[in-house]
């Protein structure tokens, strides 16, 4: 329990920013969104980081690769949960669970070893790129901001996962 207190404290401090913006009427977050954000930051990102990097404490490149991957996952989950879905209100948003499953399964198979994590993150980046293409094939979802914007956003996520993959590869070389 000792290790969760600083993570929860930092998560709470981070959430003071949207709380302030909500009180100033710039944002319109409901209490449930704050709870979701706290759970994602504390349990999703914070504890996962602690658990994953416990084994590789001295390898800073490995730790940074984990941060990049977790940031991408956190943003992906956030955009699909609290913001209303990257593809609008469309069942195609369920494909993002498949993207996350690719990353989690790859990490499990790799046993969190850097070289295997690199492959897992490259596979996750590839899965991310496939989502909008598959969404267009199965039926045009609500691309309110345009097809180019949706593909561009997916490219950003894919680059985050690929960047993490390259960092894991470098971490494997460092040892």
Residue pairs with C-beta under 8 A, 6 or more apart in sequence:
3 47
3 50
4 42
4 46
4 47
7 41
7 42
7 46
7 47
7 50
8 38
8 42
8 46
10 41
10 46
11 37
11 38
11 41
11 42
11 46
12 38
14 41
15 34
15 37
15 38
15 41
18 27
18 29
18 34
18 37
19 29
19 34
21 27
22 28
22 29
33 82
36 81
36 82
37 78
37 82
40 74
40 77
40 78
40 81
41 74
44 70
44 73
44 74
44 77
45 70
45 71
45 73
45 74
48 70
49 63
49 66
49 67
49 70
52 66
52 107
52 112
53 62
53 63
53 66
55 112
56 62
56 63
56 112
56 114
56 171
57 63
59 114
59 171
59 174
59 175
61 167
61 170
61 171
61 174
62 114
62 167
62 168
62 171
62 174
64 167
65 114
65 117
65 121
65 164
65 165
65 167
65 168
65 170
65 171
66 164
68 160
68 163
68 164
68 167
69 103
69 121
69 124
69 160
69 161
69 164
71 160
72 157
72 160
72 161
72 164
73 100
73 103
75 157
75 160
76 86
76 96
76 99
76 100
76 157
77 96
77 100
79 85
79 86
80 86
80 93
80 96
85 93
86 93
86 96
86 150
86 153
86 154
87 93
87 132
87 135
87 141
87 142
87 143
87 150
88 141
88 142
88 143
88 144
89 142
90 135
90 141
90 142
92 131
92 134
92 135
92 138
92 139
92 141
95 131
95 134
95 135
96 131
98 127
99 124
99 127
99 128
99 131
100 124
102 120
102 123
102 124
102 127
103 120
103 121
103 123
103 124
103 127
103 161
105 120
106 116
106 117
106 119
106 120
106 121
106 123
106 124
107 116
107 117
107 120
109 116
109 120
110 116
110 117
110 119
110 120
113 172
114 168
114 169
114 171
114 172
115 168
115 169
115 172
117 165
117 168
118 165
118 166
118 168
118 169
118 172
119 165
120 165
121 161
121 162
121 164
121 165
121 168
122 161
122 162
122 165
124 161
124 165
125 157
125 158
125 159
125 161
125 162
125 165
126 158
128 154
128 157
128 158
128 161
129 154
129 155
129 158
131 154
132 147
132 150
132 151
132 154
135 141
136 147
143 149
143 150
